[in-house]
Amino acid sequence: MNDGRGRFTDATEAAGLAAKRWRRTYSASLTDLDEDGDADLVVVSDFAGVDLYANNGRGRFEEVTSRWLADPKVFGMSHALADFDSDGRLDLLVTGMHCPTALRLDALGLSRPERPDYAAMRGAMVRGNRLWRGLGGGRFGDAPAQSSIAHSGWSWGCAAADFDNDGFLDVYITNGHETRQQTRDYDAEFWRHDIYVGDSKENPVALAYFTSKLGRTRGHGMSYGGYEKNRLYLNLAGQSFVEVAHLLGVAVETDSRNLVADDFDGDGRVDLIFTTFEAWPRKQQTLQVWQNRLPDAGQWIGLRLRTAIGVPPVLAGRVQLTAGGRSTPCAVLAGDSHRSQRSGVVHFGLGTHAGPVRLRIEPVGGAAVELGERIPGHYHSFPAR
């Protein structure tokens, strides 16, 4: 907690967040999930899945995962809170690992008898990305479009944006763990054997085994979740998604991680920036920027949320767009993609709607601000310059 003079004290326990503080968390966001005026918390962690916390309005959080979310188990790497089906409520997308080997073993009913708990959990953990539909009051249920976006690969970062400006939010996902010389993949050996060797306790024998196994597999050119491609899912009017990265030239096969979608050149089309984490042919990390050049993108409008003296910054909340009789929310939040921070720019695709639209800012813990009618095809600023 900040005392107002730039000095911070650890308030994790006092806020009720200490019980699960040591999870392998890769993304977390503060936003008003139950629409009661305060900032709730979404936490996404590898192995542990999704945790949701309700804010009591005084800065203390209560875990409400089991009440608000159906089946939160997933290899969680990142998330997106966005209105994918245009029903006026925020939905929740969480990226996870889709593993064909584990799914085949599960379908065949094959497992080691000494670990029935592994068999019971395996199918739920490796089914891939999870998409939950917002039901109101902070609750989420399985979305009809879930199956069309579930199997993207060994997934890391995700970004929800209207890349074609048709009025429906699309999704870009970065993929790939460790691509090496061989297409033969260690993943199959892990799920058939090595998952049963170790556990969460320190074991010198298991350590020696894995050190030797690493040298004989990945150390000799075997991949591990390798040769995956990044994915771009176009939203089909909120009903399902179709994967088109190969058609639009962004099916990057290089192992990728952190991701942010933003309109870097200000032309109204959302671009991409992501990092790579490469093991072969040489170890390196790169930063790649991809410009959106779709020639037939629809109408759009944007809002730049700025900081100004005397005006409280909008750090969490929503911007509501009203156009053509339809109201669409866009979440203002941070920390949703894998180890990444988005900017304070809100972008809406409008499809064929070219007339004036209305914008309303609803900051968490503050008064709503009506911006009135605004003209599409521009980025407007709040506060105004």
N, C-alpha and C positions, 0 to 999 in steps of 0.2 A: 504494500500500500504506500502511495506517495503522500508525504505529509504536507505537500504544497510548497516545499522549499527545495525539492529535488532529492530528498532523502527517502529511501525505501526500506520497509521492514517486511519480513516474511509473514504473510497472513494466511498461508495455505490451510493450516489446521483450523484457525478461527473461522475460515470461510466454509469449512466442511468438505474440503477437497483433498485431504491427506491420504485417505484410504487407498487410492489408486494412483498416487503421484509418481510411482516408479515404473509405470508401463512404458512400452516402446512407442511413444506418441509421435506421430509425424504431421498431424494437422489438428487445429482446434480453432473454434470460432465462438465469439460472443454475439448473440443476436436474440431478439425477442421471439421465442418459438410459440409461446402460448398467448401472445398478444395481450399481456397484462401490464405493459409499460416498462418492464425492466429487462435486463440482458441475461438470458439463459446461456448455458454453455454446451457446446457439442465437442466431444473429444473422440478422435479416431486413432486407434493404435494397432500396430502390427501384432498378430496373434490374438489380441484381446477384443478386437472389433470396435463397436460403437458404445460410448457412454454418454448419456444425456443428463444434465443437471438443471433443475428449476431454481431460479433466483427468488428468494422470498421478499424482494424489494428493499432489503437492508444489507445486501451483500453477502448473505449466507446461502449456500447451495445445498439442495437435496437431490440425491440421485433418484431419477424417475425413469430409468431406461426401461424397466419391465412394464411400466404403465403406459409409456408413450410410444414404444417401438416394438414391432413384432420381429422376434428372432434377430438379434443384433450381431450374430457371429459372422466374422469375415476377417481375412488377412488385410486389415485396414491400412491404406497408404495415404489417402487424401479424400476430400469430400467436396461437394458443391451443393449449396442451398439455392434453389431456383424454381420458378414456376414453369415446369416443363410442359404441363398439360393445359396451361392457360385457364385455370379455374379460379384464379385469384388467391391461391394458397401456395406457400413455399413447399417444394418437395425436397427430398434428400437423396443424393447420389453418393455412394461410397465405393471407391475403387478397391479391388482385391485381386488375388491371384486365381486364375483359372488354370487348373492342372488336368490335362487329359488322362495322364496315367492314374492319378488318384480317383478320378471319376470312373474310369474303366474298372478299377479294383472294386470300387463301391458298387457298381452295377452288377458285377459278377459275385459279390458277396465274399470277396477274398480278404482275409486279414489274419494276423497272428492271434492265436487264442489267448496268449498271456496279457494282451492289452485290448480288451473289449471296448474300453473307453475311447481308444483311438478310432476304432471302426465306427462307433456311434457319432463321433464328431466330424469325421473326415469329409463326408458329403457336404455338410453345411459350410465347412471352412473353404472348400476349393471350388465352389460353384461360381466364383468370379465376382464381378461388380454387383452391387445391390442398389436397387432403386425403390424408394418408398414414397408413396403419394401422401401429401399433407392432408389431414382430415380435420384440422382445426383443434384449438385447445392444446397445441403442442404434440398431438398424437399423429403417428404415421402408420400407414398400412401398405401392403404390397401393391405396386403400381402395375397396371396392365402392360406397360411397355417394358417391364423388367427383362423378359427373355431376349428382347432384341438388342440389348446393350450389355448383357452379362458377360459374354465371352470375348474379351479384348486381348487377353494374354497375361503376361506377368506385368501388371499395371502399377504405375506410380502416380504421377501427377494427373490432375484432370482440371479442365476449365470449361465452364458453361458460358456460351456466348452465341449471339445470333449472327453467325458468319455470313449467311446469305440474305440477312435483313428481311426475312419473310414473316416476322412476327412470332416465331417459335424458336426457343433456345436450343442450340445444338451443343455437342460435347466433343472436345478433343482430349485424347488420353495418350500419355507417354508410356512406352513399354520397353521390356528387355532387361534381363539381369546381367548375364555375363556371356557375351559372344566370343568364342575363341576359334581356333583353326578348324575344329571338327563340328559337323552338324549333330553328331552323336551327343546326347544330352545326359548329364548326371542326374537329372530330375527323376528319371525312371528308377535308378538305383536307390535314391533317397527314399522314395515312397514304398518300394518293395522290401527294403532292408534297413537302411541306416536310420530311419526315424525311430526304430525300436532300440537302438544302441544306447543313446544318451537320454538324460532327463535334465531337470533343472538343478541337480546337485553336482558339485564338483567331483570329478572321477578321473584320476590320472590314467587309468586303463582306457577309458573312452577317449580321452584326449589324445593318447598315443595312437589309437586306432584311426581317429579322424585326421590326424596329422599325416599318417601314412596313406590314407585313402585320398586325401587331397592331392598328394604328390603323384599318385597313380592315375588320377582322373583329370581334374581341372589343371593340374600341373603339367600334364602331357597333352594339352590342347583340347580336352573335352569341354564343351559348353555347359552352361547351367542356366536354363531359361534363356537360351540364346536365339538369335535370328528372329526375334519378334519385331513387328512393325508398329509404329505409332498409328493410332486410329482416329478417324474423324467421323462422327455419327451425326447425320442430318436428321432433324426432328420432322417427322411426317405428321404435321398438324396435331401434335400432342398424343397421337395414337400409338406410334412406334418409332423406332429409329432405323436408319439404313446406313451401313458403313461405306464411305466413299473416299477414303484417304488416297487410295491408289488412283482414282479418277482425277482428283484435284491436286495431285503431286506432293502430298504431305505424308505419305506412308514411309516415313524415315525408318530405316532398319537399324541404325546405330542405337545402342543401348542408351535410353534417355531417362531423365529423372524429373527435376524441378520444372515447373511450367506456369506461365502466366499468359493470358489472352488480353490484349488491349489494342486500341487503335493508335499505334505509335506515330503514324504520319498524318493523322487527323483528317483522313479522307472519308470517314464514315463507314469503313470496312474494318472489322476487327482482325488484327494480325496476331502472330504467335511468337513467343520467345521461350526457349527451353534450354536446359543444360544436357550434355551427354556425359556418360561415365564409362569410358572405354578401357577394356583390358587387353585388347588385341586389334591390330598388329603391334600397337604400343600402348602403354598406359597413358591416358590423357583425359582431360575434361575440357569440353568446349562450351561456348555459349552461341546458340544459333537463333537468328531472327528471320522469320518467314513473313513476307508481305502478302496480304490478301489482295488478289487481283481479279476477283470474280467480276466479269463484265456486266452481268445482269442482276446485280444485287438490288434489293428493293429500297424503299424510302427508310429514313432513320432519323433519330434525334438523340442528342447526348447531353449529359449534365456533368460539369466538373465541380466537385465539392472541394472548396478551397478553405484555407485557414485565414482568418482575419482578426485583428485586434478588436475585442469587444463582442465578438460573435462566437458562441460555443461551437467547436468543431463537430461535424457529423461523423462519428467514428463507428457507430453501429445503428442500424435502423433499416428503413426502407424508403425507396422512392416509388411512388404510385404514378403510373401513366394512365391517362384516360384518353382514348382515341376510338372513334367510330362506335361509341356505345359500350366499349369493353375496357375494363380496368385491369391493369397488369402490374404486379409488384416486382421490384428488383431489390434484392437484399444488399445492404451496405454492410460489409463485414471484412474481416481480415483472417489470414491463416488457414484458408480452406484448402488450397492446393498443396502438394507435397513440399514441405519446407520452403514455402514461398509467400510473398506478400504482394497483394494486388494494389493498384493505385486507387485514388478516390474519384474515379471516372465511371459514370453510369451510362450505359449504351442500350438503346432500344431499337430493334428493327420494327418497321411499320408496314411492311408489305407494300401494297398499292396505295395506302392512305397518304395523301399529300397535303391535306388540310391542317389547320392548327390543332394542336393537342394540348392537354392540360397536365401539369406536373405538380405533385404534392410531396414534400419531404416530411417523413415521419421519423425523427431521431428518437432512439431509445432514451427515455428519461427526460425528454424535452418536448416543447410545444411544436405541433405540426406547423409547417409553413406552406401556404398556397402560393405557387409561382404564377398561377393563371395560365393563359394561353401562350404557347410558344410555337415558333415556326420550325418545321422539320428541316433537315439538311444542315443543321448547325449544332455546335457544342455551346451550350449556355453555361453560365457560371453562377455558383452560389457560395458565398455572397457575391453580388454583382461587382464587377471591377469599377 
